[in-house]
Amino acid sequence: MDEMEDLAALVDMEIRELVNPRSTVFRRLDLDIGDVNPEKAAEILLDNPRIMYRPLFSDGKRLVVGFKPEEMRELL
């Protein structure tokens, strides 16, 4: 879980905010994202990395999670 905590901390988010609840894989899990605690979110992400918001852009210090063109341009 430490890796997920580190990743979430880079973008000042909770681990479960990295989970895309609209992803097909997450919907198949039949979970309510509001009921997922940080430990469960980390477990889900490690077992199913495709449910993480994508793309991920980083300059080594900052991270942009999800398709956010303006933030992506600032990072580049």
KAQUIZI-V22637 format. One record per residue. N is the residue number from 1. RES is the residue in one small letter. PSI is psi in radians with two decimals (* if undefined). BURIAL is I if it has 24 or more other ideal C-beta (glycine too) atoms within 12 Angstrom, else O. D_LAST is the distance of its C-alpha to the last C-alpha in Angstrom with 1 decimal. Layout:
N;RES;PSI;BURIAL;D_LAST  N;RES;PSI;BURIAL;D_LAST
This chain:
1;m;-0.39;O;28.6  2;d;-0.69;O;27.0  3;e;-0.73;O;23.9  4;m;-0.67;I;23.5  5;e;-0.74;O;24.2  6;d;-0.76;O;21.5  7;l;-0.83;I;19.0  8;a;-0.66;I;20.3  9;a;-0.56;O;20.3  10;l;-0.51;O;16.6  11;v;0.23;I;16.2  12;d;0.90;O;19.5  13;m;2.83;O;21.2  14;e;2.71;I;24.5  15;i;-0.76;I;24.6  16;r;-0.30;I;26.3  17;e;-0.21;I;23.4  18;l;-0.28;I;21.4  19;v;2.23;I;24.2  20;n;1.78;I;24.0  21;p;-0.20;I;27.7  22;r;-0.09;O;27.5  23;s;2.59;O;26.8  24;t;-0.75;O;29.9  25;v;-0.77;O;30.3  26;f;-0.73;I;30.3  27;r;-0.59;O;32.8  28;r;-0.45;O;35.0  29;l;-0.26;I;35.2  30;d;0.90;O;36.9  31;l;2.71;O;35.5  32;d;2.07;O;34.8  33;i;-0.51;I;31.4  34;g;-0.38;O;33.1  35;d;0.00;O;35.6  36;v;2.07;I;33.2  37;n;2.93;O;33.1  38;p;-0.69;O;30.3  39;e;-0.76;O;32.2  40;k;-0.70;I;32.8  41;a;-0.77;I;29.2  42;a;-0.74;I;28.2  43;e;-0.79;O;31.0  44;i;-0.78;I;30.0  45;l;-0.68;I;26.4  46;l;-0.63;O;27.6  47;d;-0.47;O;30.2  48;n;1.23;O;28.1  49;p;-0.33;O;24.4  50;r;-0.17;O;24.0  51;i;-0.02;I;24.7  52;m;2.49;I;21.5  53;y;2.41;I;19.1  54;r;2.77;O;16.6  55;p;2.96;O;13.9  56;l;2.18;I;12.6  57;f;2.36;I;8.9  58;s;2.56;O;8.8  59;d;0.24;O;7.7  60;g;-0.29;O;11.5  61;k;-0.58;O;12.2  62;r;2.78;O;10.8  63;l;2.35;I;11.2  64;v;2.17;I;10.8  65;v;2.17;I;14.0  66;g;3.00;O;15.0  67;f;1.70;O;13.9  68;k;1.49;O;12.4  69;p;-0.77;O;10.6  70;e;-0.79;O;10.1  71;e;-0.61;O;8.8  72;m;-0.73;O;6.4  73;r;-0.73;O;5.2  74;e;-0.65;O;5.5  75;l;-0.62;O;3.8  76;l;*;O;0.0
